[in-house]
Amino acid sequence: MGMFKKQKKEMEETSCCGGEEEGRTQPLLLSPSSSSQDHDGRDVPLTPTFLLSIFAVACGSFSTGCTIGYTSPAEYQIIEELGISAVEYSVSGSMMVVGGLMGSLVGGKITEHIGRKRVRIIARNLTHNFLVYDKESVTRSTVNFVQTMLVLDVLFIVGWLTIASAKGALQLDLGMLLIGIASPINLYLSPIYVAEITPSNLRGAAVSVSQLIMFCCIAFTFVVGSLISWRVLALIGATPSLVQMLLTIFFIPESPRWLAKTGKEKEFEAALQQLRGGNADISSEVNEIKEYMETIHNISKNSSILDMFQKQYAIPLIVGNGLLVLQQVSGMNSYVMYTDAIFVSAGISSTVGFLAVASFQLLGAFLAAVLMDRCGRRPLLLAGVIGTCIGSLLTALSFILQGFEGWSRVTPNLALLSVMIFLGSIAIWNGIPWMIIAEIFPLNIKGSAGTMCCLSYNLSSLMVSSSFQSLLQWSRPGTFFIYAGVSVVAIGFITKLVPETRGKTLEEIQSSFTRK
């Protein structure tokens, strides 16, 4: 624990938006000719390839956002048009969670095996003419990454088309299952890929941009879903996956760090050069990554899945799994999936409620993207969790006041305010656990640890979503008091265990855990 006390002290010395070096602002959107500096002061140009890679990841985040936000605004339309019961619709929603569990079992390993094998001769030929540097080596690395993304894109597209054409509950269940499988894999893969291709001083902002896009999509789904057909909304959900598929086939390189880990030195340097620009000096970054990979290679000789349970990895495992579980058990899925039901119970217009909530979510996600590399991960985590605690307490209070005469006009507004605060706060810290997971796990256990984190995330999600209606029947105020209590636990967990990773390279962060 001494390491974390030291990190906490360092964080306090460069507190939120403080410190001469860390406090320098970086524009959120930069032109291709723009450049930044890494932690050693080296110029790092933001190339078209890098920006296209971020945009491709954002397309995947859009699809995930559609998945998260779809069930709430589409609920009553689907029940009425397909003639299914509320129980059958609840089963369809549960199929998304079941799919999430299935995706979780392979979420970590798919990034190391299925998606990164040297296959697809057709894709290799397609990409050959679009590469700038060492065409053979970069083509192979591009194909490797395409393989993973294509699997997710196909699942999303087929799933959404199945939902859009559904004639009954069975087709609806199948579509929900497919998009449910793809979502946790994308949630895990996207921040890891972005973290591994981005300079350290822009890593937080780059990952946050994809989270901002996801919450833009959730807000879009909430608002537009209450105005258009649920079938059209499903078709919209499939569109970004098609865009991502085209981008990953033609433009997106593999993660240089993964290539270095697997011993593909020539491909590793070519991919990094492609991301940093043809004239960029990458020698220092190459040497830093190589030195770390030698350390990882020595650690991971004769490695197995059980290696992640070694003592030196205990804290990363506790931090990664703990953040995801606490986020779910604090009631995130209950609010997101049953927002409409909460509004109905509180006597609020769904259209007005969704518009207000969408505005707060966008504000929260935007603040997270702007402040991530200025304030750090821990302050934003704490701000978000405190907000969810306040939101849950206000929701509980609104249900308590429903039982008192004279409060009938106040309680709907209080309930709306509480939901806005909760979901706006979730938008601030929703993506940070995934970012921290992408940063803290060394490459030799990243696949296994990622699978474990995805599984923890979806098991806790299943527990929360399946228990929500029963908890409401037991006690509406009590349900949200429980969620507020979990948020209090999360505040203590973050304060005591979660390290600050702002401004550090991935090698520095991961070495702090592996050195003995």
C-alpha positions in Angstrom: 0.0 0.0 0.0 3.0 2.3 0.3 3.0 2.8 -3.4 -0.5 4.1 -3.3 0.2 6.5 -0.5 3.1 7.9 -2.6 0.8 8.2 -5.6 -1.9 9.9 -3.5 0.7 12.4 -2.2 1.9 13.1 -5.8 -1.7 13.6 -6.9 -2.4 16.1 -4.1 0.7 18.0 -5.0 -0.7 18.3 -8.6 -4.3 18.5 -7.7 -7.2 19.0 -10.1 -6.1 21.3 -12.9 -3.1 22.2 -10.9 0.6 22.0 -11.6 2.6 24.1 -14.1 3.3 21.1 -16.4 0.1 19.1 -16.0 -2.2 22.2 -16.1 -1.4 23.0 -19.7 -4.5 22.7 -21.8 -4.7 20.6 -24.9 -7.3 21.3 -27.5 -9.9 18.5 -27.7 -10.1 18.4 -31.5 -6.9 19.1 -33.4 -6.2 19.4 -37.1 -4.1 16.7 -38.8 -1.1 19.1 -38.9 -1.3 19.7 -35.2 1.2 18.3 -32.8 1.5 17.6 -29.1 4.3 16.6 -26.8 4.6 13.4 -24.8 5.8 13.3 -21.2 9.5 13.7 -22.3 8.7 16.8 -24.3 9.0 15.1 -27.7 6.8 16.5 -30.5 4.1 14.0 -31.4 2.2 15.0 -34.6 -1.4 14.0 -34.8 -1.5 12.3 -38.1 -4.6 11.5 -40.3 -4.1 7.8 -39.6 -4.2 8.5 -35.8 -7.3 10.7 -36.1 -9.0 8.1 -38.4 -8.2 5.4 -35.8 -9.8 7.5 -33.1 -12.9 8.1 -35.3 -13.2 4.4 -36.1 -13.2 3.6 -32.4 -15.8 6.3 -31.9 -18.0 4.5 -34.4 -17.9 1.4 -32.3 -18.7 3.5 -29.2 -21.8 4.8 -31.1 -23.0 1.3 -31.7 -22.5 0.4 -28.0 -24.4 3.6 -27.0 -27.3 2.5 -29.2 -27.3 -0.9 -27.4 -27.3 0.7 -23.9 -30.0 3.3 -24.7 -32.3 1.3 -27.0 -34.5 -0.7 -24.6 -35.9 2.2 -22.6 -37.5 4.4 -25.4 -38.4 1.4 -27.5 -40.2 -0.6 -24.7 -43.8 0.5 -25.1 -43.7 0.6 -28.9 -42.3 -2.9 -29.2 -44.8 -4.3 -26.7 -47.7 -2.7 -28.6 -46.7 -3.5 -32.1 -45.5 -7.1 -31.6 -48.3 -7.9 -29.1 -45.9 -9.3 -26.5 -46.2 -9.0 -22.8 -44.1 -6.9 -20.4 -42.6 -10.2 -19.2 -41.6 -11.3 -22.7 -40.0 -7.9 -23.3 -38.1 -8.2 -20.0 -36.8 -11.6 -21.3 -35.6 -9.8 -24.4 -33.8 -7.3 -22.3 -32.3 -10.1 -20.3 -31.0 -11.7 -23.5 -28.8 -8.6 -24.0 -27.3 -9.3 -20.6 -26.9 -13.0 -21.4 -25.1 -12.0 -24.6 -22.9 -9.7 -22.5 -21.9 -12.7 -20.3 -21.1 -14.7 -23.4 -19.0 -11.8 -24.8 -17.3 -11.4 -21.5 -15.9 -14.9 -21.6 -13.9 -14.1 -24.7 -13.7 -10.3 -24.4 -10.0 -10.3 -23.3 -8.6 -13.2 -25.2 -10.3 -12.2 -28.5 -8.0 -9.2 -28.7 -5.0 -11.5 -28.5 -6.0 -14.5 -30.6 -9.2 -14.3 -32.8 -8.7 -10.7 -33.9 -5.0 -10.7 -34.4 -4.0 -13.8 -36.5 -2.3 -13.4 -39.8 -5.2 -14.4 -42.0 -7.6 -12.8 -44.6 -5.7 -12.8 -47.9 -8.5 -10.8 -49.4 -8.3 -8.1 -46.8 -4.5 -8.0 -47.3 -5.0 -7.4 -51.0 -7.6 -4.7 -50.3 -5.3 -2.8 -47.9 -2.1 -3.2 -49.9 -2.5 0.0 -52.0 -3.6 2.2 -49.1 -0.4 2.0 -46.9 2.3 4.6 -46.9 5.3 2.9 -45.2 6.5 -0.7 -45.2 3.5 -2.1 -47.0 3.9 -5.8 -46.3 4.5 -5.4 -42.5 1.8 -2.7 -42.0 -0.7 -4.6 -44.1 -0.3 -7.7 -41.9 -0.8 -5.6 -38.7 -3.8 -3.9 -40.3 -5.4 -7.2 -41.1 -4.9 -8.4 -37.5 -6.8 -5.5 -36.0 -9.5 -5.7 -38.8 -10.2 -9.2 -37.8 -11.3 -8.3 -34.3 -13.3 -5.3 -35.4 -15.0 -7.1 -38.2 -16.3 -9.8 -35.8 -17.8 -7.0 -33.7 -19.2 -5.1 -36.7 -20.8 -8.2 -38.1 -22.4 -9.0 -34.7 -23.7 -5.5 -34.4 -25.1 -5.2 -37.9 -26.7 -8.7 -38.0 -28.1 -8.1 -34.5 -29.7 -4.7 -35.3 -31.1 -5.9 -38.6 -32.6 -8.9 -36.8 -34.3 -6.5 -34.3 -35.5 -4.2 -37.1 -37.1 -7.0 -39.0 -38.5 -8.8 -35.9 -42.0 -10.3 -36.2 -42.1 -11.7 -32.7 -40.4 -12.2 -29.4 -38.0 -14.9 -30.7 -36.4 -12.7 -33.4 -36.2 -9.9 -30.9 -34.4 -12.1 -28.4 -31.9 -13.2 -31.0 -31.1 -9.7 -32.1 -30.7 -8.6 -28.4 -28.4 -11.5 -27.8 -26.1 -10.7 -30.8 -25.7 -7.0 -29.9 -25.3 -8.0 -26.3 -22.3 -10.2 -27.2 -20.6 -7.5 -29.1 -21.0 -4.7 -26.6 -18.7 -5.8 -23.7 -16.0 -6.8 -26.1 -16.1 -3.4 -27.7 -16.2 -1.7 -24.2 -13.0 -3.6 -23.4 -11.2 -3.4 -26.7 -11.8 0.3 -27.6 -10.0 2.0 -24.6 -7.1 -0.5 -24.8 -6.5 0.2 -28.5 -6.8 4.0 -28.0 -4.5 3.9 -24.9 -1.9 1.9 -26.8 -1.7 4.2 -29.9 -2.0 7.6 -28.1 0.8 9.8 -26.6 0.6 9.7 -22.8 -0.4 13.3 -22.3 -3.5 12.9 -24.6 -4.4 9.4 -23.6 -7.2 10.4 -21.2 -8.8 12.9 -23.7 -8.6 10.4 -26.5 -10.3 7.7 -24.6 -12.8 10.2 -23.2 -13.8 11.3 -26.8 -15.0 7.7 -27.5 -17.0 7.8 -24.2 -18.4 11.2 -25.2 -19.6 9.7 -28.5 -21.2 6.8 -26.6 -23.1 9.1 -24.4 -24.0 11.3 -27.3 -25.5 8.2 -28.8 -27.3 7.3 -25.6 -28.8 10.8 -25.5 -29.6 10.6 -29.2 -31.4 7.3 -28.7 -33.4 8.6 -25.7 -34.6 11.6 -27.6 -35.0 10.3 -31.1 -36.3 6.9 -29.9 -39.4 8.7 -28.4 -40.1 10.3 -31.8 -39.4 7.6 -34.4 -40.3 4.0 -35.0 -38.3 1.4 -33.0 -37.4 -0.4 -36.3 -35.9 2.8 -37.7 -34.0 3.3 -34.5 -32.5 -0.2 -34.9 -31.4 0.5 -38.4 -29.7 3.7 -37.2 -27.9 1.5 -34.6 -26.4 -0.6 -37.4 -25.0 2.3 -39.5 -21.9 3.2 -37.5 -20.8 -0.4 -37.5 -20.8 -0.3 -41.3 -18.7 2.8 -41.3 -16.3 1.3 -38.8 -16.0 -1.8 -40.9 -14.9 0.2 -44.0 -12.4 2.3 -41.9 -10.8 -0.7 -40.3 -10.3 -2.5 -43.6 -8.6 0.3 -45.3 -6.9 2.6 -42.8 -6.5 1.4 -39.3 -3.1 -0.1 -38.1 -2.7 -2.7 -35.3 -1.6 -1.6 -31.8 2.2 -1.2 -32.0 2.5 -2.4 -28.4 0.7 -5.7 -29.2 3.0 -6.2 -32.2 6.0 -5.6 -30.0 4.7 -8.1 -27.4 4.3 -10.8 -30.1 7.9 -10.3 -31.4 6.9 -8.6 -34.7 9.6 -5.9 -34.4 9.5 -4.8 -38.1 5.7 -4.5 -38.1 5.7 -2.8 -34.7 8.0 0.0 -35.8 6.1 0.4 -39.1 2.8 0.7 -37.4 4.1 3.2 -34.9 5.7 5.2 -37.7 2.4 5.2 -39.5 0.6 6.6 -36.4 3.2 9.2 -35.7 3.9 10.4 -39.2 6.5 9.6 -41.9 9.0 12.2 -40.7 8.5 11.8 -36.9 11.4 10.6 -34.8 10.0 7.5 -33.0 13.4 6.1 -31.8 12.9 7.1 -28.1 9.4 5.7 -28.0 10.5 2.5 -29.7 13.3 2.0 -27.2 11.0 2.6 -24.2 8.5 0.1 -25.5 11.2 -2.5 -26.3 12.8 -2.2 -22.8 9.4 -2.8 -21.2 8.7 -5.7 -23.5 11.9 -7.4 -22.4 10.8 -7.1 -18.8 7.4 -8.5 -19.7 9.0 -11.4 -21.6 11.2 -12.3 -18.6 8.1 -12.2 -16.3 5.8 -14.2 -18.7 8.0 -17.1 -19.6 6.0 -20.3 -19.3 3.0 -18.2 -18.4 -0.6 -19.3 -18.0 -4.0 -17.9 -17.2 -3.2 -18.4 -13.5 -0.4 -15.9 -13.6 -2.8 -13.0 -13.1 -3.4 -14.3 -9.5 0.2 -13.7 -8.5 0.6 -11.3 -5.6 2.1 -8.6 -7.7 -1.1 -8.3 -9.8 -3.5 -8.4 -6.8 -4.0 -4.6 -6.7 -4.6 -4.2 -10.4 -7.2 -7.0 -10.3 -8.9 -5.6 -7.3 -9.0 -2.0 -8.8 -10.2 -3.1 -12.2 -12.9 -5.5 -11.1 -13.9 -3.4 -8.1 -14.5 -0.2 -10.1 -16.7 -2.1 -12.6 -18.7 -4.0 -10.0 -19.3 -0.9 -7.9 -20.4 1.1 -10.9 -23.0 -1.5 -11.8 -24.2 -2.1 -8.2 -24.6 1.6 -7.7 -27.6 1.3 -10.0 -26.3 2.4 -13.4 -28.2 -0.2 -15.4 -31.4 0.3 -13.4 -31.4 4.0 -14.3 -30.4 3.5 -17.9 -32.7 0.5 -18.8 -35.7 1.6 -16.7 -35.6 5.4 -17.0 -39.0 5.4 -18.6 -40.4 3.2 -15.8 -39.0 5.6 -13.2 -40.6 8.5 -15.0 -44.0 6.8 -15.2 -43.8 5.9 -11.5 -43.0 9.5 -10.6 -45.6 10.9 -12.9 -43.3 12.6 -15.4 -43.7 13.0 -19.2 -41.3 10.6 -20.9 -40.5 13.0 -23.7 -39.7 15.9 -21.3 -37.7 13.5 -19.1 -35.6 12.0 -21.9 -34.7 15.5 -23.3 -33.6 16.7 -19.9 -31.6 13.6 -19.1 -29.9 13.6 -22.5 -28.8 17.2 -22.0 -27.2 16.3 -18.6 -25.5 13.2 -20.0 -24.0 15.2 -22.8 -22.7 17.8 -20.4 -21.2 15.2 -18.1 -19.5 13.3 -20.9 -18.2 16.6 -22.4 -16.7 17.7 -19.0 -15.0 14.3 -18.6 -13.4 14.6 -22.1 -12.2 18.1 -21.5 -10.9 17.6 -17.9 -9.5 14.1 -18.1 -5.9 15.1 -18.8 -6.2 18.3 -16.8 -7.6 17.0 -13.6 -6.7 13.3 -13.6 -8.7 10.1 -13.3 -9.3 10.1 -9.5 -10.8 13.5 -9.1 -13.3 12.8 -11.9 -14.1 9.4 -10.5 -14.8 10.9 -7.1 -16.9 13.7 -8.6 -19.0 11.2 -10.6 -19.5 8.8 -7.7 -20.6 11.7 -5.3 -23.0 12.8 -8.0 -24.6 9.3 -8.3 -24.9 9.2 -4.5 -26.7 12.5 -4.5 -28.9 11.4 -7.4 -29.9 8.2 -5.7 -30.7 10.0 -2.4 -32.9 12.5 -4.2 -34.7 9.7 -6.1 -35.5 8.0 -2.8 -36.7 11.3 -1.3 -39.0 11.9 -4.3 -40.7 8.5 -3.7 -41.0 9.2 0.1 -42.6 12.6 -0.6 -45.2 10.9 -2.9 -46.9 9.6 0.3 -47.5 13.1 1.7 -50.3 15.4 0.8 -49.3 18.7 -0.8 -46.2 17.4 -2.4 -47.8 16.0 -5.6 -46.5 19.0 -7.6 -43.0 18.8 -6.2 -42.2 15.1 -6.4 -42.2 14.8 -10.2 -39.8 17.6 -10.6 -37.6 16.2 -7.8 -37.6 12.8 -9.4 -36.6 14.3 -12.8 -33.8 16.3 -11.2 -32.5 13.2 -9.4 -32.4 11.1 -12.6 -30.7 14.0 -14.4 -28.0 14.3 -11.6 -27.5 10.5 -11.5 -27.1 9.9 -15.3 -25.2 13.1 -15.7 -22.7 11.9 -13.1 -22.5 8.4 -14.6 -21.6 10.1 -17.9 -18.6 11.7 -16.1 -17.1 8.4 -14.7 -18.7 5.7 -16.8 -15.6 5.3 -19.1 -12.9 5.9 -16.5 -12.9 2.3 -15.1 -12.4 0.9 -18.6 -9.6 3.5 -19.2 -7.9 2.5 -16.0 -8.2 -1.2 -16.9 -6.5 -0.4 -20.2 -3.7 1.4 -18.4 -2.9 -0.8 -15.3 -2.8 -4.4 -16.6 0.6 -5.5 -18.1 0.5 -7.1 -21.5 1.3 -10.6 -20.2 -2.0 -10.8 -18.3 -4.1 -8.2 -20.2 -6.1 -10.8 -22.0 -6.9 -13.0 -19.0 -7.5 -10.0 -16.7 -9.7 -8.3 -19.3 -11.8 -11.4 -19.6 -12.2 -11.5 -15.8 -13.2 -7.8 -15.7 -15.7 -8.2 -18.5 -17.2 -11.1 -16.7 -17.4 -9.2 -13.4 -19.0 -6.3 -15.2 -21.8 -8.4 -16.8 -22.5 -10.6 -13.8 -23.0 -7.5 -11.6 -25.1 -6.0 -14.4 -27.3 -9.1 -14.6 -27.7 -9.0 -10.8 -28.8 -5.4 -10.8 -31.1 -5.5 -13.8 -32.8 -8.7 -12.7 -33.3 -7.5 -9.1 -34.5 -4.0 -9.9 -38.2 -4.7 -10.3 -38.3 -6.9 -7.2 -36.6 -4.3 -5.2 -39.1 -1.7 -6.4 -41.9 -3.9 -5.2 -40.2 -4.3 -1.9 -39.6 -0.6 -1.3 -39.1 2.2 -3.9 -37.2 4.5 -1.5 -35.3 1.6 -0.1 -34.0 0.6 -3.5 -32.4 3.9 -4.1 -31.1 4.2 -0.6 -29.2 0.9 -1.3 -27.7 2.4 -4.5 -26.7 5.5 -2.5 -25.0 3.3 0.1 -23.0 1.5 -2.7 -21.8 4.9 -4.0 -20.5 5.7 -0.5 -18.5 2.4 -0.5 -17.2 3.4 -4.0 -16.0 6.7 -2.6 -13.9 4.9 0.0 -12.7 2.4 -2.5 -11.4 5.0 -4.9 -9.8 7.1 -2.2 -7.9 4.1 -0.7 -7.0 2.0 -3.7 -7.2 3.7 -7.1 -3.9 5.2 -8.3 -3.6 8.3 -10.4 -2.4 7.5 -13.9 -2.5 10.9 -15.6 0.6 11.9 -17.5 2.4 8.5 -17.1 3.2 6.2 -20.0 1.7 2.7 -20.0 5.1 1.3 -19.3 5.6 3.4 -16.2 2.1 2.6 -14.9 2.4 -1.2 -15.4 6.0 -1.3 -14.2 4.9 0.2 -10.9 2.9 -3.0 -10.3 5.3 -5.6 -11.6 8.5 -4.5 -9.9 9.2 -6.3 -6.7 
